[in-house]
Amino acid sequence: MPALISKYRIFLASPSDLTEERFALDEVVSELNLTYGNPNNIVIELLKWEKNSAPGASSIEVQSLINNDIPEYDLFIGLLWLRFGTPTKNFGSGTEEEFEIAYSKFLNEQNSVQILFYFKNALPNSINDIDPEQLSKVKKFKKSLGEKSILFWDFEHKEDLCRFLRTHIPTRIENLRKTSNLKTINLKEKPNISSIIIETEDEYGILDYQEFIEESLENSNQSLSKINDATEVIGKEINKKAEEINRLVANNHNQPIGAKVQRNIFVRTANIVNDYANRIEPEIPIYMSNFERGIDALSKLINIYKSDFEDKNKELNEIKLQLKSLINNLPGAIENTKGFLEALESWPRMSKELNNSRKNAAEKLRELISKIETSHTIAVEVYKSI
């Protein structure tokens, strides 16, 4: 008997400065078809103007050709960064017009389409890539989404966006499955349906993902522990230097010590701070790459439990407890790191050596804070998806 599958279309809208993210979404959809779609008799199709539109002529404007060529869709994904895009006849850009079409559909029938919008929050490679007028339009549009009660997300890297989408797309499809009439197609009538899905060499199972999770999160925690240990050590060393200055002042009958003596102390302090920065620098990418690998495996394990097991509550509850512990611990790490950064930046500018070392360490700490905050956000999203 031929199987019936539910087909969900996603339309992607963005200006030209997000090409990498547009390509990455193809991989996310292919992966979701395997991990989420196949077990649930679902096919996800990604619609993009470059793939689903064709050359042509219009008496109105080019954007109208794209609007007419794009078939009906169930999810709208919008991306913006530095550019707002080229104005159309009625809107500030093609992306804005495509969003307004989706938003109108939503207002007419809330169960007809789900809207996901993401803003890239990262510096460009060159300041010349920033067009103040375009950026101003992006900020104005972002503000307007809040006024329309559209919940949007920020991301820094392409990989962060992909992790959000691996969680958000299945969540929104599940919303549609519960509240709308499903569109089904006969598998017998679509013999080439497998062409939508890109097969991988290996299909991992529960034990594989459990091993990935255990190994990756353990490595991630070890890197974070090394960073914490280094922070404790530098705190003690700085206290020693402060005590040394106090002793020298006391031995000098409470008179200021000479500039050369001070410089010697500050140079040694600068060396300690630079050593700290050098110690934590390699641990930051190790922490983040292992965390990302572990969370990716966790997301895929959740999809397997949801699709392959009828009585899945026990396994999912165990994952929730594991995630909850992780979510509860990360804010403390963030606050401790922020506290040390604030203390570091409050130091007076006593010498060039100390100033440069402080700047070096502060850059590493800000990067670490950003990574931990991203980790926390991703973990919360995965937790909410269970």
C-alpha positions as CSV (number, residue, x, y, z in Angstrom):
1,M,0.0,0.0,0.0
2,P,1.5,3.4,-1.0
3,A,2.5,5.6,2.0
4,L,1.0,9.0,2.4
5,I,3.5,11.7,3.4
6,S,2.9,15.3,4.5
7,K,4.8,17.9,2.6
8,Y,5.7,21.3,4.1
9,R,7.3,24.1,2.1
10,I,9.6,26.7,3.5
11,F,10.2,30.0,1.8
12,L,13.5,31.7,2.5
13,A,13.7,35.5,2.1
14,S,16.9,37.6,2.5
15,P,19.1,40.2,0.7
16,S,22.3,39.3,-1.1
17,D,24.6,39.7,1.9
18,L,23.5,36.4,3.4
19,T,24.6,34.0,0.7
20,E,26.4,31.6,3.0
21,E,23.4,31.3,5.2
22,R,21.1,30.7,2.3
23,F,23.3,27.8,1.1
24,A,23.6,26.5,4.7
25,L,19.8,26.2,4.9
26,D,19.8,23.7,2.1
27,E,21.9,21.4,4.3
28,V,19.7,22.0,7.3
29,V,16.6,21.0,5.4
30,S,18.3,17.9,3.9
31,E,19.4,16.9,7.4
32,L,15.9,17.4,8.9
33,N,14.3,15.4,6.1
34,L,16.5,12.5,7.4
35,T,16.3,12.9,11.1
36,Y,12.8,14.4,11.5
37,G,11.0,14.0,8.2
38,N,11.5,10.4,7.2
39,P,10.5,8.9,10.6
40,N,7.3,11.1,10.6
41,N,6.3,10.7,7.0
42,I,7.1,14.3,6.3
43,V,9.0,15.9,3.4
44,I,10.3,19.5,3.9
45,E,11.0,21.4,0.7
46,L,13.0,24.7,0.6
47,L,11.8,27.4,-1.7
48,K,14.2,30.1,-2.8
49,W,13.8,32.7,-5.6
50,E,17.1,31.5,-7.3
51,K,15.8,27.9,-7.4
52,N,12.1,28.3,-7.8
53,S,11.8,31.4,-10.0
54,A,12.8,31.7,-13.7
55,P,13.8,34.5,-16.2
56,G,10.9,36.5,-17.5
57,A,9.4,39.9,-18.2
58,S,6.9,41.8,-16.2
59,S,4.9,44.9,-16.9
60,I,5.1,45.9,-13.2
61,E,8.5,44.9,-11.7
62,V,10.9,42.0,-11.3
63,Q,9.7,41.3,-7.8
64,S,6.2,40.5,-9.1
65,L,7.7,37.7,-11.2
66,I,9.3,36.1,-8.1
67,N,6.1,36.5,-6.1
68,N,4.1,34.7,-8.8
69,D,6.7,32.0,-9.3
70,I,6.9,31.0,-5.6
71,P,4.3,28.4,-4.8
72,E,2.3,28.3,-1.6
73,Y,4.4,27.7,1.5
74,D,3.9,26.8,5.2
75,L,6.9,28.4,6.8
76,F,8.4,31.8,6.0
77,I,12.0,32.3,7.1
78,G,13.4,35.8,6.9
79,L,17.1,36.8,7.3
80,L,18.6,40.3,7.6
81,W,22.1,41.6,8.4
82,L,23.7,44.8,7.0
83,R,21.6,45.2,3.9
84,F,17.9,45.8,3.7
85,G,17.7,45.2,-0.1
86,T,16.6,46.8,-3.3
87,P,13.3,48.8,-3.1
88,T,10.3,47.4,-4.9
89,K,7.3,49.4,-6.2
90,N,5.4,49.2,-2.9
91,F,8.0,48.3,-0.3
92,G,11.4,49.2,1.0
93,S,12.9,45.9,-0.4
94,G,12.0,42.6,-1.9
95,T,12.6,40.9,1.5
96,E,10.2,43.3,3.1
97,E,7.6,42.7,0.4
98,E,8.0,38.9,0.8
99,F,7.6,39.2,4.6
100,E,4.5,41.4,4.2
101,I,2.9,38.8,1.9
102,A,3.5,36.1,4.5
103,Y,2.3,38.3,7.3
104,S,-0.9,39.1,5.5
105,K,-1.5,35.3,5.1
106,F,-0.9,34.9,8.8
107,L,-3.4,37.7,9.7
108,N,-6.0,36.2,7.4
109,E,-5.5,32.7,8.7
110,Q,-3.1,32.2,11.6
111,N,-2.8,28.4,11.0
112,S,-1.9,28.9,7.3
113,V,1.8,30.0,7.8
114,Q,4.4,30.1,10.5
115,I,6.9,33.1,10.5
116,L,10.5,32.8,11.7
117,F,12.8,35.8,11.4
118,Y,16.5,36.0,12.2
119,F,19.0,38.9,12.4
120,K,22.7,38.4,12.0
121,N,24.5,40.2,14.7
122,A,28.1,40.2,13.6
123,L,30.7,42.6,12.3
124,P,31.5,42.6,8.6
125,N,35.0,41.8,7.2
126,S,35.4,45.5,6.3
127,I,33.9,48.7,7.4
128,N,33.3,49.5,3.8
129,D,30.6,46.8,3.7
130,I,28.5,49.0,6.0
131,D,26.0,51.3,4.3
132,P,24.5,53.5,7.1
133,E,21.3,54.0,5.1
134,Q,20.8,50.3,4.6
135,L,21.6,49.5,8.2
136,S,19.2,52.1,9.4
137,K,16.4,50.5,7.4
138,V,17.2,47.1,8.9
139,K,17.0,48.5,12.4
140,K,13.7,50.2,11.6
141,F,12.3,47.0,10.2
142,K,13.5,45.0,13.2
143,K,11.7,47.5,15.5
144,S,8.5,47.1,13.4
145,L,8.5,43.3,14.0
146,G,8.2,43.9,17.7
147,E,5.3,46.1,17.1
148,K,3.7,43.4,15.1
149,S,4.3,40.9,17.9
150,I,6.7,38.9,15.7
151,L,9.3,37.1,17.9
152,F,12.7,37.2,16.2
153,W,16.1,35.8,17.0
154,D,19.7,37.2,16.7
155,F,22.6,35.0,15.6
156,E,26.3,35.7,15.2
157,H,27.6,32.9,13.1
158,K,26.1,30.7,10.3
159,E,26.5,27.7,12.5
160,D,24.4,29.3,15.3
161,L,21.6,29.9,12.8
162,C,21.7,26.3,11.7
163,R,21.4,25.1,15.2
164,F,18.4,27.3,15.9
165,L,16.7,26.1,12.7
166,R,17.2,22.4,13.5
167,T,15.1,23.1,16.6
168,H,12.7,25.8,15.3
169,I,11.6,24.2,12.0
170,P,10.4,21.0,13.6
171,T,8.7,22.9,16.4
172,R,6.8,25.1,13.9
173,I,5.9,22.2,11.7
174,E,4.5,20.4,14.7
175,N,2.4,23.5,15.4
176,L,1.0,23.3,11.9
177,R,0.3,19.6,12.2
178,K,-1.8,20.1,15.3
179,T,-3.8,23.1,14.0
180,S,-4.2,22.8,10.3
181,N,-5.3,20.4,7.6
182,L,-2.3,18.5,6.4
183,K,-1.3,18.5,2.7
184,T,-0.6,14.9,1.7
185,I,0.9,13.5,-1.4
186,N,0.9,9.8,-2.6
187,L,4.4,8.3,-2.4
188,K,3.4,6.1,-5.4
189,E,2.7,9.2,-7.4
190,K,6.1,10.7,-6.5
191,P,8.7,8.0,-7.2
192,N,11.5,10.6,-7.2
193,I,10.7,11.8,-3.7
194,S,14.1,10.6,-2.5
195,S,15.7,13.2,-4.6
196,I,14.5,15.8,-2.1
197,I,16.6,14.0,0.6
198,I,20.3,13.8,0.5
199,E,21.5,10.5,1.8
200,T,24.5,10.5,4.2
201,E,27.2,7.7,4.3
202,D,26.3,6.8,7.9
203,E,23.0,6.9,9.7
204,Y,23.8,7.1,13.4
205,G,21.6,5.6,16.1
206,I,20.9,6.2,19.8
207,L,24.1,4.7,21.1
208,D,26.2,6.7,18.7
209,Y,24.6,10.0,19.7
210,Q,24.8,9.1,23.4
211,E,28.5,8.6,23.0
212,F,28.8,11.9,21.1
213,I,26.9,13.7,23.8
214,E,28.9,12.3,26.7
215,E,32.3,12.8,25.1
216,S,31.6,16.3,23.7
217,L,30.0,17.8,26.7
218,E,32.7,16.3,28.9
219,N,35.4,17.9,26.7
220,S,33.4,21.2,26.7
221,N,33.2,21.2,30.6
222,Q,36.9,20.4,30.9
223,S,37.8,23.5,28.8
224,L,35.5,25.7,30.8
225,S,37.0,24.3,34.0
226,K,40.5,25.1,32.7
227,I,39.4,28.7,32.0
228,N,37.9,28.9,35.5
229,D,41.2,27.6,37.1
230,A,43.2,30.1,35.1
231,T,40.9,32.9,36.3
232,E,41.4,31.9,39.9
233,V,45.1,31.8,39.5
234,I,45.4,35.2,38.0
235,G,43.1,36.6,40.7
236,K,45.5,35.3,43.3
237,E,48.6,36.6,41.4
238,I,47.1,40.1,41.1
239,N,46.3,40.2,44.8
240,K,50.0,39.3,45.4
241,K,51.1,42.2,43.3
242,A,48.8,44.6,45.2
243,E,50.3,43.3,48.5
244,E,53.8,43.8,47.1
245,I,53.0,47.5,46.3
246,N,51.5,48.0,49.8
247,R,54.7,46.5,51.4
248,L,56.9,48.7,49.3
249,V,54.9,51.8,50.3
250,A,55.0,50.8,54.0
251,N,58.8,50.2,53.8
252,N,59.2,53.6,52.2
253,H,57.6,55.3,55.2
254,N,54.2,55.5,53.4
255,Q,55.7,57.7,50.7
256,P,55.0,57.0,47.0
257,I,57.5,54.5,45.5
258,G,59.7,55.5,42.5
259,A,58.5,55.3,38.9
260,K,61.1,52.6,38.0
261,V,60.0,50.4,40.8
262,Q,56.3,50.8,39.8
263,R,57.1,50.1,36.2
264,N,58.9,46.9,37.2
265,I,55.8,45.7,39.1
266,F,53.4,46.7,36.3
267,V,55.5,44.9,33.7
268,R,55.5,41.7,35.7
269,T,51.7,42.1,36.2
270,A,51.3,42.6,32.4
271,N,53.2,39.4,31.8
272,I,50.8,37.6,34.1
273,V,47.8,39.0,32.4
274,N,49.1,38.1,28.9
275,D,49.9,34.6,30.1
276,Y,46.3,34.3,31.3
277,A,45.0,35.5,27.9
278,N,47.3,33.0,26.2
279,R,46.0,30.2,28.4
280,I,42.3,30.8,27.8
281,E,42.5,31.6,24.1
282,P,42.9,28.0,22.8
283,E,40.3,26.7,25.3
284,I,37.5,29.0,23.9
285,P,37.2,27.2,20.5
286,I,37.6,23.8,22.2
287,Y,34.8,24.6,24.5
288,M,32.5,25.9,21.8
289,S,33.2,23.2,19.2
290,N,32.6,20.4,21.7
291,F,29.5,22.1,23.0
292,E,28.1,22.5,19.5
293,R,28.8,18.9,18.7
294,G,27.2,17.7,21.9
295,I,24.0,19.8,21.4
296,D,23.7,18.8,17.7
297,A,23.9,15.1,18.8
298,L,21.3,15.9,21.5
299,S,18.9,17.5,19.1
300,K,19.1,14.4,16.7
301,L,18.7,12.0,19.7
302,I,15.5,13.9,20.6
303,N,14.2,13.5,17.1
304,I,14.9,9.8,17.2
305,Y,13.1,9.3,20.5
306,K,10.1,11.3,19.3
307,S,9.8,9.4,16.0
308,D,10.9,5.8,16.9
309,F,9.3,5.3,20.3
310,E,5.7,5.4,21.4
311,D,6.6,5.5,25.1
312,K,9.3,8.2,24.9
313,N,8.6,10.2,28.0
314,K,11.2,8.5,30.2
315,E,14.0,9.1,27.7
316,L,13.0,12.6,27.0
317,N,12.7,13.5,30.7
318,E,16.2,12.2,31.2
319,I,17.4,14.5,28.4
320,K,15.4,17.4,29.9
321,L,17.1,16.9,33.3
322,Q,20.5,16.8,31.6
323,L,19.8,20.0,29.7
324,K,18.3,21.7,32.8
325,S,21.5,21.2,34.7
326,L,23.5,22.6,31.9
327,I,21.1,25.6,31.5
328,N,21.3,26.3,35.3
329,N,25.1,26.3,35.4
330,L,25.9,28.5,32.4
331,P,24.5,31.8,33.8
332,G,26.9,31.5,36.8
333,A,29.9,31.1,34.4
334,I,28.7,34.1,32.4
335,E,28.3,36.3,35.5
336,N,31.7,35.3,36.9
337,T,33.4,36.1,33.7
338,K,31.6,39.4,33.3
339,G,32.7,40.3,36.9
340,F,36.3,39.6,36.2
341,L,36.1,41.6,32.9
342,E,34.6,44.6,34.7
343,A,37.4,44.4,37.3
344,L,40.0,44.2,34.6
345,E,38.6,47.2,32.6
346,S,38.4,49.3,35.8
347,W,42.2,49.2,36.2
348,P,43.9,52.7,35.8
349,R,46.1,53.1,32.8
350,M,49.4,52.9,34.6
351,S,51.8,51.8,31.8
352,K,51.7,50.8,28.2
353,E,52.6,47.2,29.0
354,L,49.7,46.9,31.5
355,N,47.3,48.7,29.2
356,N,48.1,46.3,26.2
357,S,47.9,43.2,28.4
358,R,44.5,44.4,29.8
359,K,43.2,45.0,26.3
360,N,44.4,41.5,25.2
361,A,42.7,39.7,28.0
362,A,39.5,41.8,27.8
363,E,39.2,40.8,24.1
364,K,39.4,37.1,25.0
365,L,37.0,37.5,27.9
366,R,34.4,39.2,25.7
367,E,34.7,36.4,23.1
368,L,34.3,33.8,25.9
369,I,31.2,35.6,27.3
370,S,29.7,35.7,23.8
371,K,30.3,32.0,23.3
372,I,28.8,31.0,26.7
373,E,25.7,33.2,26.1
374,T,25.2,31.6,22.7
375,S,25.6,28.2,24.3
376,H,22.9,29.1,26.9
377,T,20.5,30.3,24.2
378,I,20.9,27.2,22.1
379,A,20.5,24.9,25.1
380,V,17.3,26.7,26.1
381,E,15.9,26.3,22.6
382,V,16.6,22.6,22.5
383,Y,15.0,22.3,26.0
384,K,11.9,24.1,24.8
385,S,11.6,21.8,21.8
386,I,11.3,18.6,23.9
